[in-house]
Structures are given as C-alpha cells and as structure tokens.
Amino acid sequence: MLHLHFLDIKKNDWIKNTLKGFKLLRLASQIDSVGVVSYIIEHYPERLNYQDVYGKSCLFYAVEQEQWNTVKYLISKNINYYMADKNGNSLLHILAKIKAKKEYEVIYFELVQKLISHRRIVRGKNILGETPLHIACLNSHKKLIQLLIDNKSLIHCKTEKGLTPWDYCQFSDKICIDLSTMNDPDDGTPNSVSPFSNESFSDSEQSGGNKLSKGQEMLSPRYVSIKKGHETPLETKNTKEIKEIKPNRSQSILHLKSKSDIPPEVETSTTLNLKEEHKSKNTTPREEQTTEQNGNQNQENNEKDAISKTDYKKYKKYNIDEEKYKKFEALATKFAGYLNPPKPLPPKAPYQKGDKFRILSLDGGGIKCIYQCAILQRILDKFPDFFEKIDVITGVSASSVPCVAIALGYDLLSVEKMMEDMLCETFSRIINKGGIVGHQYSNKFLFVMGDKVFGDLTMDKLTRKVCIPSYLTDTGKDDPNRTSLAKFYNNFLGEEVPYSLTEVCIQSAAAPGYFGSVNAHLDGGVIINEPCGGVLSYVIGEYGLNVDIKDISVLSIGAGYPAIPYIPEEELREAGPVKWTLHMPDLQIESRKSFIEFEGKYLLGDRFFRLNPKLPYQIDLDYCKDVELIKSMGDNLDLTETFKWIEQNW
C-alpha cells in the first residue's frame, strides 16, 4: 500500500517534472490508492491529463484495472475526455470491453454518460476502424449498446476490414441484439468522425460543465487522422428499440464465404474482406428483410424442425448459442455435402518382423495443408493401393483432417474442397485483429463442422493406426502433480483418449494467438510440426510397437519450404527480446523440422523421404487469398522423384 508521509511538496518536484513522478501516479491509479492519487492531482494538477508514451492518462489506467474508487475521484475533476491512447482507443472504447460489478455500475455509467454526451467520442474510431459500438457488440454489452444507439452511434459504420457492428455481434459469444433492421441517424453528419481531430471544441462540449484550459486541450493526442471520404449515412427510420435477435440469412456474413455462392456483383476475396453488402440500391434494409423472410419462410420452418434440442445441447459446453448454432449447422451441412460416401480402409494385418512398416506424415500449416490433398490424390492415381499399405498415419494441426479422412476412406479431392471452404470460413471469423488483445479467430464453427463430418466417432473406431499430437498446457487444479504435457493421441498403444475425434483434431489445430485453447490443449506444432519425429519413438520403442527400424519407411509431406529459409544475420546480430519475438514462431518450427529431417535421414537412410516444395513467397497459415496458388502447387508439382521413391520403398 502506498503512503503519503514522504511526499514533501518542496522536495518532491520530481513528481511534476520526471517520468518517475507519473509512474507513481499510474501505480496509485492501478491499485486504487485514492489518497496518493488525490494528493498528486491536488498539488500537481498538470498530471491529471498527462499522457505517457502509450497515450494513456491516469484515468485510462484506473479504468483498465477497474479501480472504480479512483475513477470516481478523477471524473470529479477537470478531465479531458477527448484523449485517446496511441492505438486511437478512447475511454469509451475501453469501457465497452468491461462489464462492471453490480456495486460499481453507478460509477461505470456515470463515466459512460459523460463520454456519450460528445458525438465525436461516440463515433470515434481506433486505428482498426472500430467504434465503441463495435467493441460493445463483440462483448455482448447490451445496456451500453442501447445507450450508444440512443446517442446516435453509427450502426453501419465499417472497420478497416469492412465489418459493421452487426458483423461483430455475430463474432460474439452471445448475440444479444438485432442491428440488421436499424438505420443510421440522418443528422447530416459524416459517417464516422474522429473525436481526436484538431477541430476546436466549445467549452460547453466538455463533460460535467467543466471548462478546459488551453493547456489541457493540448494534452489530447492526435494519433488518429480524419479520413476525407466519409460514407453517406443511410436513411433513418429512427429505430432505437433493441429486440432479441432473429437473424436473417441475407444479412449474415456467413453466407458470403463460398466462391460458388457469391453473386457476380458482390466484390470479395478468399480472405473474406467484404467490400460491399449485397443489397439492392432501391430497397431499404427493412423491405429487403421482409422479401427474404417471405421467400424463405417455409425453408426456415423446415430447418427449425430438423434441428433438435438434443443436437444443440452438446455445443453448450463450447458457448455456442442456439441461433448461432443454427447458422453453423446449415453451413456445415453444405460443406460436408462436398464429401463422397466414405470407404474406410480395411484393418491391416499385425506386423511381423521383416514386413515393411509404412508411415505417412503430414505437416501442419493452416491453409497450406490443402495442397497435401492434391498431392496424395495424384499419388493414389499412380499407386491405387498406396493407402491400403499404410500402417500409421500421423498429422498435426490442420493436417489432422486429411490424416483422419484417409483412415475413414474419404475421396481426397472432395476433402480438399471441403477444407478450402471450411478454413476460409474459419479465418473469416476475426475476433481480435492481429491477436494483440486476444486470439484472432473463433474455432466454434469447427466444432459444428467436425460433428457433421465425424459424428460421434472416437479414435478407437478408426481401422488404421492414427496419431495426432497436441500440447496439454495444464493437467488441472485437481491433479496433485499439476503440469503441462506433450500428448500424442493415438489408437494403437492401448491408452484411452477422453475426447471425440472432432476434439482431438481441433485441439491439435489450436495455434496460439490464432485460436483459443481447447480443453487446455494447444496446437501440436508447439511440440513438433513434422509429426513423424514423435511417432517414430512410439513405433521403434520397446514399450511401443517395437518395430524393427530396418522395416520402417516414412513419407513426410510438408506444408511448403519457406521462401526465405533463414533469419537475416545482419538484421538480428544485435537484436533484443522484442525484435526476436517476431521471429520466434518460425525459429521454433523450422529448427525442429530441420532436426527431424536430420534424424529421419540418419535413422532410416533412403527409407525416409521428405516432400516439401519451396513456396514462391511467404504464405501465412491464415492467408486464404493465396488458396489458388496453394492448390496449383499440388496439381503441378513434379512428383517424379516421389514416385520413384514409392516404387522402391513403399
């Protein structure tokens, strides 16, 4: 706890003049030490609206840490409410992420009221183009959403990614409002206004009747620039009442993901940056909704009858609300429809010493894994019994899907089509751009998709040996030996797998930063992204399958060799932790791949074959824009050496 006895005004000008002085105020604000905060503000009032290198004042820090007693004191002072941090977030942006405890709601909404009285703050955008309404929708903050709409927040304002608050509602865990039928207020104002422009403000615009001095006004940073070409607001019907949502398919971004379904007049891409909503220029949103509802009424009624409450219950554990589940279920049914009826591989005869033991290994790589399907189909066309000879199939992350699809006997070209649409759909569900404040994407659709394809299958039902790794970050608070574990889930060592096949695959694909963890598991690539390196120990080991190493052949298919397969020494020779952080994912993955290839060659010699074509340029695992290039890699890659190796070693 901070004390005041050392604060002698004459001896403590450092509080006013040094960075250390603001750090003291920041700390006091973060731990709710109102006495210290009030002492500093009373004796050094210039610190009230001072912003540090991050653009944050003491009020920002108090709000972020939800220290409401300090907030109550600060908002009684002459606060400049037009401040923003270096990312363009106003106090209203921050409040939109927070749901205060009941005992502090009075203070919370007192601050909200001070902020929403200023139009430029209500409509202000951060550097991602998000308004406070976007963030409130993402966090299902219904009461704040109502206040923002009542104070003329723009309902159809788009982010840099082209997403509206209604789109953010669909990304949220619980859809609590229906913005699709509402229009923007027709008040002659631009579609979006930065509250941090250099426009002059009248004293009456400042909250609480307090007037700002010129010095205070200058403390407000100008991080966010004003965009010149504002969109014209839609005509208004002044619809303010919030109703429980009844989503309409024509207004859902979920139905603009498949290329085959996109009308020619709608501009989009496989990265799913929606450029324009598919609406008639001559009809209002209300009229379009009515037309769509009339045209699809029978279809929607049939869908409601088809979806049973029993089917929905299993998704509650993943926090998928029923309305969102219905959308996911319809989309998953469509994508699963690409698949031909499966023909499971027949069980393989038990291994005897001297028999060939064949391992197919598939690297993880997100969207890049699509090309593996095309490669394997070409191999199958050349060698029709290729899959029948496999003893163990292993895949990690996104490649766990083709791995299981092979065991179940699905046609790989149809799997490729399903994976393309499934992954592009998944990578369209941006929750936090850049993954700075949370994981970037939602994997909830994947659970519905997995259930549609795999049903209630578990690993022990597969007819071939399969291994899918993931990293268990926490064995649980009830475990006396609580720890983290590398897990290689398989169906051949007799250990019970406590998860469905769907969960095993999604756990293995829970890439940190991209997705949230699943059952406390992270992407198997955290352990090893070339999974044969882990499987070999289970195959060769005396306590595993005890296969003679001379009988083993491994075909390892990568997700593309990096276009720049090195880390520039001249750039990082003197680099510190921050600069190295940007390279750590590639460093970790590529260094382990290099080791596995070294291990495979020295353990197996020519019986280890690595197929990993060089990428023409850097392709990130979520970069759906390059899906056509990725598919062409699989269709056009020279497989002469691969075919030759298969003839000799498979």
N, C-alpha and C positions, 0 to 999 in steps of 0.2 A: 504494500500500500504506500502511496506517495504521501510525503509530509511537507509542511509549509515552513518549518522553522528555519530552513537555510535560505529562504528567499528574502534577502535584504535588498530593497529596491535600489539603493545606491550602489551596491556591489554586484548587482545582477543585471546589468545592461546587456550581458551576453544573451539573455532570453529574447531581447528585442533584436539584436544585431547578428546573431550567429545561427547557423543551421542547427546546432545543438539545442538552441532555445526552442525551435519549432518541433524538434524531435521530442522534447519534454512535453509540449502541448499535445502532440499526436499520441504519445503513450498515455497521457492522462485521459484523453478522449476515448481511447480504445478500451480502457479498463474502468470507465465510468467514475473516475475520480473528479467529481464535480467541484470539490474545493480547490484543487490545483488549477483546473480549467478556469474557474471564475476568477481566481487570483491573477492569473496571467492576462486574461482578457480585460479585467478592470484596470490593471496597471500598464498593460501594453496592448491597447485596443487595435493597433495595426496588425496584430496577429490573428484577429478574428476572421478576416477574409484572405489571409495569406495562403497562397497555393504553392506546394512543393514541386519538385521536378516531374511528378506524376500528375500534376494539375489538381491535386486534392487539398482541400482545406480541412481544418479540424472537424467541421460538421460532416464532411464526407466520411472521415474515419469513424466517427461516432455512429453514423447511420449504418455503415458496412458491418460494424461489430454489434449492432442493435443495442447500443448503450443509450437507452431512452431517457434516462435522467439527465445525462449530458446534453442530449438533443433538446430536451425541454428548456434547459437553460440557454443554449445557444440561439434557439429560434426566438427567444425573447429579446435578443439583441438586434443590432442593425446589420443583419445578414444580407449579402449579395446573392440572391437566389439564381442569378443568371450564370453562375460559374459552371464550368464543365471540366472533367479530367482530360488527360491527353488523348483518350480514345473517344472524346466527344460525349461521354455519358454525363447527363445532368443528374441532380439529386433525384429527380423523378424516375429516371432510368433505374437507378439503384433501388429505390423504394418498390419498383414494380417486380423486383426479384424476391422481395421479402414479405412474409405474412407474419405480422407482429402477434405476439401472445395477447390473449384477451385483456390482461391487465394493462397493457401498453397501447391498446388500439386508439385510445383518445389522443395520445401524443402523436402516434403514427399518422392519423388522419388530420390532425391539426397541421402538421407539416405538409401533408398532401394538399390540403386546402390552400395553403399559402402558395404552393407551386402551380396548381392548376388554374389559379386566377390569372396567370400570364399565358396568353395564347402561344407565344413563341416557345415557351418551355413545353407546353402540352404537345406541340407539333414538331419539336426539335428532334433531329436525327443524330445518331452517333456515326462513327466512321464506317460502320457496316450498313448504314442507312436505316437502322432500326429506330422507331419512335418508342416512347414509353408504352404505347398501346400494344406494339408487337411483343414486348417483353412480358407485359401483364397477361397477354393471351397465352404465351408459351408456358407461363407459370399458373394458369387457370385461376387468376386472381379476379374473381367475378365482381366483387364490390368496387375494386379500383377501376376495372374496365367500364363499369356503369358510370363512374364519376368522370372518366376521361371522355366517354362519348357525350355525356351531358355538357361537357365543356368544349365540345366541337373538335375533338381529336379526329384525325382523318382516317376513315375506315379502309379506304382503298389505296392508301399510301404504300409505295413499294420500296423494299430494301435494294441494296446494290445487286442482290441476287434475283430481284424481281418478285419477291414474296410479300404478300399483304398480311395484315394481322389475322385475317381469316385462315390463311395458309399456316400461320404459326399456331392457331388453335388446333389444327389437325396434327401438328407435331407434338402437342402437349399430351401428358398422361391422361388427362380428363378433358374432354371437350365440353365446356360449360356454357357456351354461348353460340348464337347463330348470327354471324355478321353478314352472311351471304345475301340477305334481303335488305340490308341497310344501305343508305347512300351517304355520301359526304355532305356536310353542311354547305349550302350555297350562299356564302357570305362575301364572295368576291375576293377572297384571299388566295395566295398561291397554295399549291397542293402540299408543299412542305416548307417550313421556314426554320432556319437555324436560330435557336434562341441566343446564339453567341456571336451574332453578327456585330458589325461596328455601327449599327443604327443607334441613334440617340434615343434614350428612354426617358419618358416623363417621370417625375418623382412619384406621381400617383400610381404608376405601374408597379412600383416596388411593393412587396407584401407588408402587411401589418401596419401600413401607414407610415413606416419608417422611410426617411429620405436618405439616399446615398450621397456621400460626398464624392467629389471627383476622384479622389484617391482610391476610394473603394471601387468605383466603377472601373478604374483601370486595372484592378486586380483580376477582373474577369478575363480569362484567357480567350484567344481567338483561334482555337485549334480547328474548329470546323468551318470550312468555307461554304459560302452560299452558292448553290447551284443556280445557273441562269435560266435554264429551260424548264420551268416548273410545269407540271401537267395541269390541265384544266380540271377542276373538280367536277364530279358527276352531278347531275341534277338531284336536288334533295326532295325527300318527302318528310324530312324531319322525323324519321323513325328512331325512337330512342329506347323503347321498351325492350329489354332482353328476355328472350324466351328460351326454353330448353331446346337444344338443337335437334333438328330433324334434317340431316344432310341430304343434299340433292346431288345426284351423280354428275350432272353437267357442271357443277361448281366445284367439284373436287379435283385437286391436283393429281390425285391418284390415277385419273383416267387420261392423263396426257403423257404416259410414260412409254408406251409401246409404239414403235415407229409405224406399225401397220394400222394403228388406230388414230393416228394424228391427221386431222383434216389438212389438206394442202395449204389452206390459208393461215394455218397456225404455225408460227415460226418457233422452233425449239431445237434442241440438240440432245445427244445421248447423255450429256452431263445434266440435262434437265433444268437449265436456266430458262425458266418460262419467260418469253419476251412479251406475250400478249395473251390476255384471257380470251377464250373462244366465245365471243358474244356478238350478237347482231348489233349493228350500229343503230338500227331503227327500233329497237325494243329496250325497255327498261329491264333491270335485273328481276323485278317482281314479275313482269309479264313473261320473261323467259322461264322463270321458275315454274309458273303456272302451266305453260305449254309443256315443259318437260315432265312435270308431275302427271298431267293428263295423259301424255303419250306412254308413260312407263308405269302407270298405276297398277295394272294387272301383273306386270313383271315383278314389281317391288313386293306386292302382296304374296306372290308365289315364293319369293326369296325369304320373306319373313316366316312363312310356314315351313320352309325347308330347313331353317336354322333352328335347331333345338336348344333349349336351355342347357341340356346336358353337355352338348358340344362346347358351349360357351364357358362353362364353369372351369374347365381346365386352364383357361387363359387368364383367369383372375390372378393367379399367382405371379403373372408377368405384368400386372397392372394394365391390361388392355381392356378398355371399357367396351361395352356391348356394341355401341354404334360404330366404333372404330373396327371392332372385330368383323362386323358385317361387311364393311368395305374391304378389309383384308381378305376375308373369305372368298368374296366374289373375284378379286384379283388373283388370288392363289389358284382358284378353280380354273381360271383362264390359262395361267402359265403352266399348270400341271397338265392341262389338256394337250400341250405340245408333245408329251411323252407317249411313246408307243407302249403297249402292254409289256410288262417285264417278263423275261425268261431267265429265272435265277440259275446261276452256274451250278452244275451238279457237284455234290461233295467230292473232294479229292481223296484218293487212296492214301492211307497212312504212309509217312516217309519211311523208307528203308535205306540204310547206308549204301551208297553207290547210286541212288536215284538223284536226278537233278532236282534241285530245290530253287524255285524261281521267285524273285521278289520284284514287284513293281512299286516304285516310289515316286510320289508326285509332290513337288514343292508347293508351298503356299505363295500367294501373290495377288490376291484380290481379283480384280477384273482380268488380269493377265492369265489366270488359270483357264480361261475359256479356250485358249489355243490348244491346251493339252487334249481336249476332247477331239478336236480335228486331227491332231497327230495320231492319237490312239485309234481313231476310226480308219485312218489310212493304213496303219499297221495291221488292223483287223482285216481290211480288204485284201492285203497281201498274204497274211497268215491267218486264215479263218479260225484256227484252233489256238490262237495266241492266248486268249483269256482262259481257256479251259486248262492250260498248262500252269497257270499261276498258282503258287502256293500261299503267298502272303501279299496283300495289297495294303499299302500304307499311304495316307495323305494327311496333310496338315492345313489348317486354316480353310480357305475357300476350296482347296483341292480335296477336302474331305468329302465333298459332294460327288465329284466324279469317281472317287475311290469307292464309296458305298454304291453308286449307280452301277458300277462294273459288277460288283458282287450280286446285286439284285437283277442284273441282266437287262438293263435299260439300253436302248439304242442311243449311242453317244452323240449323234448329230442332233437328236431331239433334246438330249441333255444340254448340249451346247446352247441351243435356242432358249431353253428354259433358264439356264444360268445367266445368259445375257440380259434377259428382261428382269429376272429376279435381282441381279446385282445392280443394274441401273436403277431399278425401283428403290432398292435399299439405299444406294448412295445419293438418292434424291432427298432423303429424309434428314436434312441438315437441322440439327438441334443447336449446336454452337459452332459458328463459323470459325475455322482454324483450330478448334479444340482447345481454346485458351482457358475458358472457364468451365469446361465440361467436355465429355466425349462428343464427337462431331455428329454421329449418326445414331438413329434408333434401329435396333435389331428386332423390334416386336413383330414386324411383318414376316421375318424369317421363321418365327415360331409357327405362325399360321401356315406358311408355305411348306415347312418341314412336315407338319402334321398332314397336310394334303397329299404329299408325295410318299412319306414313310409310314403314315398312320401311327399305330402304337408299337411298331417294331422296336425291338431291342437288339443289341449286338449279338446275343447268343442265338438269335434266329437266322443269322447270316450263314450261308452254306460254305463260304470260304473264310480263311483266316484274314482278319482285318485289324489294323492298328491305327488309332487316331490319337495323337498327343495333345495335351493342353496343360496349362500350368495352374495348379491349385494354390491360390495366394494365401489361404487361411483355412486350416482344418476345423476351425470353430472354437468358440469360447468354452464349450463343454468338453473339449479334448484336453486332458491333463498334460499332454505333450504337444500343445498347440504349436503349429509350424506351417511352413509352405512346402509343397511337394511337386516334383515333376511327375505327371501322370501320363502313362501310355496305355490308354484304354484299348483292350483287345478282347477277343473271344476265344483265345487258344491257350491261355495259361490257367484257366480254372477260377480266376478271380471274378466275383460278381461285380457288374457295372451297374451302379444305382441310378442310372439315367437312361432315358429313351434315346433312340438313335438320333432323333432331332436335336436333343440337348447336347449329345456328345459332339455333333458337328458344329453347332453354334458356339459351344464353349471353345472349341478349337479355333474358331474364327473371330473371337472377341479381342481384336487387336487393340492394345492400349492407346487411348487418345481418339481412336476411331469409333469404338463401341464401348459400352459399359461391360463390366464383368458379368458372367453368367454362372450362377451357383458358386460364386467366389473363384471361378476359373477365368484365365486369360488365354489368349491366342497361343497355340502350341509353338508358334515361331519364336516365342520368348525363350523356349528351350532349344529348339532346333528347327530350322526351316527346310532342311533336306532330311526327311524323316527316316530314311533308310539307316542313317547313322545311329539312331536309337534302337531301331528294330533289330539290327544285326546282333546286339548283345543278347536279346531275347531268343534269337534263333540259334546262335552258336553256344550260348552259355549252358553249362551242365544242369542248371536249375530251370532252364528254359526248354526249348525244343531239342537241344543237344544235336543239332545238325552238323555233320562234318563240313568244315569250311571249304573243302575241295569240291563239294557238291553244289555250292551256292553260286547263283548268277543274279546280278542286280541290274535292272534297267531303271535309271534315275532320270526323270524328266523335270527340268527346272521351269521357272516362270520367266525366263529371259535373262541373259547375261547383261549387266549394266552397260549402258552406252559409254559411261566414264567409269571404268572399273578400278579407280584409285582415288585416294584422298590427296588433293594437291599439297605437297610438302611445303612449297613456298608460301602458301596461304596460312598454314596452320603450325608452322615451326614455332612460333611464339604465342600460339593461341591459349586463351584461358578457358575456364569451365563453360562460360556462356557460349562462346564460339564453337567449342567442341560439341556441345549439346545438340546442335543442328545435324551433326554427322554421326551421332551415336547409334541411331537405329540401323543405318546402312553398315556402319562399322561392325556392329554386333552380328547382323545377319550374314554379311559377306565373309567375315572372318571364320564363322562356324561352317559355312558352306565350303570354304577353302580347305578347312581341316577335314571335313567328311570326305571330300573328294580325294584328299591325300590318304586318308585311312582306307577308303574303298580300293584304291589302286594298289596299295601295299598289302592289303589283306587278301584281295581276290585277283589281282593282276588283270588279265584281259577279260575276266568274267564280270568285271564292273564296267558299265558303260554309262557315260553322262551325256545327255542330250539337253543342251541349254543354249539356244541361238542368241546371238548378240542383238540387243534392242537398237533400233536406229537412233533413238534418243531416250531421255529419261521419261518413263511412264509410271506414274504413281498408281498404287493399288486401287484407288477410287476414281481414276481418271477415265470415265466412260466415254469421253469424247473420242478416244482412240480405239474404240472397240472394233471398228472395221479393219484397222491396221493389225490389231491383235489377231483377228480371225484369219486375215490373209497370211500371217506368219504360219499358222497351222496348215493352211491349204497349199502354200507354195514352198515351204522349207524343203531343201534337198535331204532326203532320207536314205540316200544310197548307202552310206556307212552304217546307218542304223539297221537297215535291212540285212546287210552283210553280217553284222554282229549277231542279230537274232538267228540267222541261219546256222551260225557256228556255235552259239552258246545257249540257245533257248530250247 
